[in-house]
Amino acid sequence: MKNTGSPARSRSRMFGWFAATVLSVTALLGPQATGVAAAEADPACSYAEVVFARGTFEQAGVGDVGQSFVNSLNNRLGGKSVDVYAVNYPASLDFQRAADGIVDASNRIQSIAETCPSTKIILGGYSQGAAVAGYTTADTVPADYNLPAGISGPMPPAVASHVAAVVLFGTPDPWFLGLVDRGAPPIAIGTQYAAKTMQFCVPGDPVCSPGGLDRSAHSAYKTNDMPDQAAAFAVNQLTSA
């Protein structure tokens, strides 16, 4: 769903990084990379966990937009425990390093699904971080790209049921991706995630709005009501999951 009020150097390089993501996850989780094991409920596990990737140049952590979203989410959940995980990646103009975020977000999501299977995951991101989160959900790779031997592909399908919602702010559109990396593939939300994804784009935002020229619009998410709209959407997804 998209509310209209609501960067990688080549196609093969980007999905080489994506393959590295899966390899890293496989190495970390071993046999669990082909499915999510049942685990006993751990009292240390939270009701929900937000896995959020900040935007370019935002300070380490979830960033201003991410924090606005987390604050609204906590206000709406009435004291339920919510852990917050900041995706670890540079968030710099070196858009190739966005792949670090895909690796880290994928590892974290699969780790939660294995160790805290009852914890409901909310994946999110802003700007470059929205690209990181979006690519993390991908369930296909380009037809002309051959995965290296031993790499099975994107995150296991069994993981998807642990992700209750995906919220993206200022997701780079194909035109903007072409500016920062002409070989970057479009951001396609995986089929198992699409129905529980909401994307927010301020009209005129040049990153997500085709033809947009209002640079200030891309900075508006931290102060407008979109983080609260996203929190309302996430809470609805959490309670219906």
C-alpha positions as CSV (number, residue, x, y, z in Angstrom):
1,M,0.0,0.0,0.0
2,K,1.2,3.5,-0.7
3,N,0.3,6.7,1.0
4,T,0.8,9.6,-1.3
5,G,-0.3,12.1,1.3
6,S,0.5,9.5,1.7
7,P,21.9,3.5,-3.9
8,A,25.0,-0.5,-5.7
9,R,27.0,0.0,-9.1
10,S,25.6,-2.7,-11.3
11,R,22.7,-5.2,-11.3
12,S,25.0,-8.1,-10.7
13,R,27.0,-6.2,-8.0
14,M,23.8,-5.4,-6.1
15,F,22.6,-8.9,-6.1
16,G,26.1,-10.1,-5.4
17,W,25.7,-8.2,-2.2
18,F,22.3,-9.7,-1.7
19,A,23.8,-13.2,-2.2
20,A,26.4,-12.2,0.4
21,T,23.5,-11.4,2.7
22,V,22.1,-14.8,2.4
23,L,25.5,-16.5,2.7
24,S,26.2,-14.4,5.9
25,V,22.8,-15.5,7.3
26,T,23.4,-19.1,6.4
27,A,26.8,-19.0,8.1
28,L,25.3,-17.4,11.2
29,L,22.2,-19.6,11.5
30,G,23.4,-22.8,9.9
31,P,20.5,-25.2,9.2
32,Q,18.0,-22.6,10.3
33,A,18.6,-20.7,7.1
34,T,16.2,-23.0,5.4
35,G,13.5,-22.5,8.0
36,V,12.7,-21.1,11.5
37,A,13.0,-23.5,14.3
38,A,10.4,-23.7,17.0
39,A,11.7,-22.4,20.3
40,E,10.4,-22.3,23.9
41,A,8.9,-18.9,24.8
42,D,11.6,-16.8,26.5
43,P,10.3,-14.3,29.1
44,A,13.1,-12.0,28.0
45,C,11.6,-11.7,24.5
46,S,9.6,-8.6,23.8
47,Y,6.0,-8.3,22.4
48,A,7.4,-6.6,19.4
49,E,10.8,-5.4,17.9
50,V,11.3,-2.6,15.5
51,V,14.2,-3.2,13.0
52,F,14.8,0.2,11.5
53,A,17.4,1.6,9.0
54,R,18.1,5.3,9.2
55,G,18.5,7.7,6.3
56,T,21.7,9.1,4.7
57,F,23.8,11.1,7.1
58,E,21.6,10.5,10.1
59,Q,23.6,9.8,13.3
60,A,24.0,6.1,14.3
61,G,20.8,4.7,15.7
62,V,17.4,4.7,14.1
63,G,17.6,8.4,13.1
64,D,15.0,11.1,13.7
65,V,12.3,9.6,11.5
66,G,12.8,6.2,13.1
67,Q,12.6,7.6,16.6
68,S,9.4,9.5,15.8
69,F,7.9,6.3,14.6
70,V,9.1,4.4,17.7
71,N,7.7,7.1,20.0
72,S,4.3,7.0,18.3
73,L,4.3,3.2,18.3
74,N,5.0,3.0,22.1
75,N,2.3,5.6,22.8
76,R,-0.2,3.4,20.9
77,L,0.8,0.1,22.5
78,G,-0.1,0.9,26.0
79,G,3.0,-0.3,27.8
80,K,3.6,-3.5,25.8
81,S,7.3,-4.2,25.6
82,V,9.0,-3.0,22.3
83,D,12.6,-3.6,21.6
84,V,14.3,-1.4,19.0
85,Y,17.2,-2.5,16.7
86,A,19.1,0.1,14.6
87,V,20.3,-1.5,11.4
88,N,24.1,-1.2,11.3
89,Y,25.3,0.3,8.1
90,P,27.1,3.5,7.1
91,A,24.2,5.4,5.7
92,S,26.6,7.5,3.6
93,L,26.9,8.6,0.0
94,D,28.7,5.4,-0.7
95,F,25.5,3.6,-1.7
96,Q,27.4,0.3,-2.3
97,R,27.6,0.1,1.5
98,A,23.8,-0.1,1.7
99,A,24.4,-3.8,1.2
100,D,25.8,-3.9,4.7
101,G,22.4,-2.9,5.9
102,I,20.7,-5.7,4.0
103,V,23.1,-8.2,5.6
104,D,22.5,-6.8,9.1
105,A,18.7,-6.4,8.8
106,S,18.4,-9.9,7.4
107,N,20.6,-11.4,10.2
108,R,18.6,-9.6,12.9
109,I,15.2,-10.6,11.6
110,Q,16.2,-14.3,11.3
111,S,17.8,-14.2,14.7
112,I,14.6,-12.9,16.3
113,A,12.5,-15.4,14.4
114,E,14.6,-18.2,15.8
115,T,15.2,-17.1,19.4
116,C,12.0,-15.2,20.0
117,P,9.4,-16.8,17.7
118,S,6.5,-15.0,19.4
119,T,8.0,-11.6,19.0
120,K,6.3,-9.6,16.2
121,I,8.8,-7.8,14.0
122,I,8.3,-4.4,12.4
123,L,10.8,-3.6,9.6
124,G,11.2,0.0,8.7
125,G,13.5,2.5,7.0
126,Y,13.8,6.1,5.8
127,S,15.3,7.2,2.5
128,Q,18.4,5.1,1.9
129,G,17.2,3.0,4.8
130,A,13.9,2.5,3.1
131,A,15.8,1.0,0.2
132,V,17.7,-1.3,2.6
133,A,14.5,-2.5,4.2
134,G,12.8,-2.9,0.9
135,Y,15.6,-5.0,-0.6
136,T,15.6,-7.1,2.6
137,T,12.1,-8.3,1.8
138,A,12.9,-9.3,-1.8
139,D,11.8,-12.7,-2.9
140,T,13.3,-12.8,-6.4
141,V,16.6,-11.9,-8.1
142,P,16.9,-10.7,-11.7
143,A,16.4,-13.5,-14.3
144,D,19.8,-12.7,-15.9
145,Y,21.7,-13.1,-12.6
146,N,23.1,-16.5,-11.5
147,L,23.5,-16.9,-7.8
148,P,26.9,-18.4,-6.7
149,A,27.0,-22.1,-5.8
150,G,25.7,-22.7,-2.3
151,I,23.5,-19.6,-2.2
152,S,19.8,-20.4,-2.2
153,G,18.4,-16.9,-2.5
154,P,16.5,-14.4,-0.3
155,M,15.3,-14.9,3.2
156,P,13.5,-18.1,3.8
157,P,9.7,-17.9,3.3
158,A,9.1,-19.1,6.9
159,V,10.6,-15.9,8.2
160,A,7.9,-13.7,6.6
161,S,5.2,-14.8,9.1
162,H,7.3,-13.3,11.9
163,V,7.3,-9.8,10.2
164,A,4.0,-8.2,11.1
165,A,4.5,-4.9,9.3
166,V,6.9,-3.0,7.0
167,V,6.9,0.8,7.1
168,L,8.9,2.8,4.6
169,F,9.4,6.6,4.5
170,G,10.7,8.4,1.3
171,T,11.6,5.2,-0.6
172,P,13.9,6.0,-3.5
173,D,12.0,5.7,-6.8
174,P,13.5,4.2,-10.0
175,W,14.4,7.7,-11.2
176,F,16.3,8.6,-8.1
177,L,18.0,5.1,-7.9
178,G,19.2,5.8,-11.5
179,L,20.8,9.0,-10.3
180,V,22.7,7.4,-7.5
181,D,23.4,4.1,-9.3
182,R,22.3,3.4,-12.9
183,G,22.6,-0.3,-12.3
184,A,20.5,-0.6,-9.2
185,P,17.5,-2.8,-9.6
186,P,14.1,-1.4,-8.6
187,I,13.0,-1.9,-5.1
188,A,10.3,-4.6,-5.2
189,I,8.6,-5.6,-2.0
190,G,8.4,-9.4,-1.7
191,T,5.1,-11.0,-2.3
192,Q,4.8,-12.3,1.3
193,Y,5.4,-8.8,2.6
194,A,3.5,-6.6,0.2
195,A,0.1,-6.8,2.0
196,K,1.6,-5.7,5.3
197,T,3.7,-2.9,3.8
198,M,2.9,0.8,3.8
199,Q,5.0,3.4,2.0
200,F,4.9,7.1,2.8
201,C,6.0,9.8,0.4
202,V,5.5,13.5,0.9
203,P,4.3,15.2,-2.3
204,G,7.2,16.9,-4.0
205,D,9.8,14.8,-2.3
206,P,12.5,14.4,-5.0
207,V,13.6,11.0,-3.6
208,C,10.2,9.2,-3.8
209,S,7.9,11.5,-5.8
210,P,8.4,11.5,-9.6
211,G,9.2,15.0,-10.7
212,G,9.4,16.2,-7.1
213,L,11.6,19.3,-6.6
214,D,11.0,20.2,-3.0
215,R,14.1,19.2,-1.1
216,S,12.6,20.2,2.2
217,A,9.8,17.7,1.7
218,H,12.3,14.9,2.1
219,S,13.1,16.2,5.6
220,A,9.5,16.6,6.6
221,Y,8.8,13.0,7.8
222,K,10.4,13.6,11.3
223,T,7.9,16.3,12.1
224,N,4.8,15.6,10.1
225,D,2.1,13.1,11.0
226,M,3.4,10.2,8.8
227,P,5.3,8.4,11.6
228,D,2.1,8.4,13.6
229,Q,0.1,7.1,10.6
230,A,2.7,4.4,10.3
231,A,2.4,3.5,13.9
232,A,-1.3,3.2,13.6
233,F,-0.9,0.9,10.6
234,A,1.7,-1.2,12.5
235,V,-0.5,-1.5,15.6
236,N,-3.3,-2.7,13.4
237,Q,-1.0,-5.3,11.8
238,L,0.3,-6.4,15.2
239,T,-3.1,-7.0,16.6
240,S,-4.4,-8.8,13.6
241,A,-1.3,-11.0,13.1
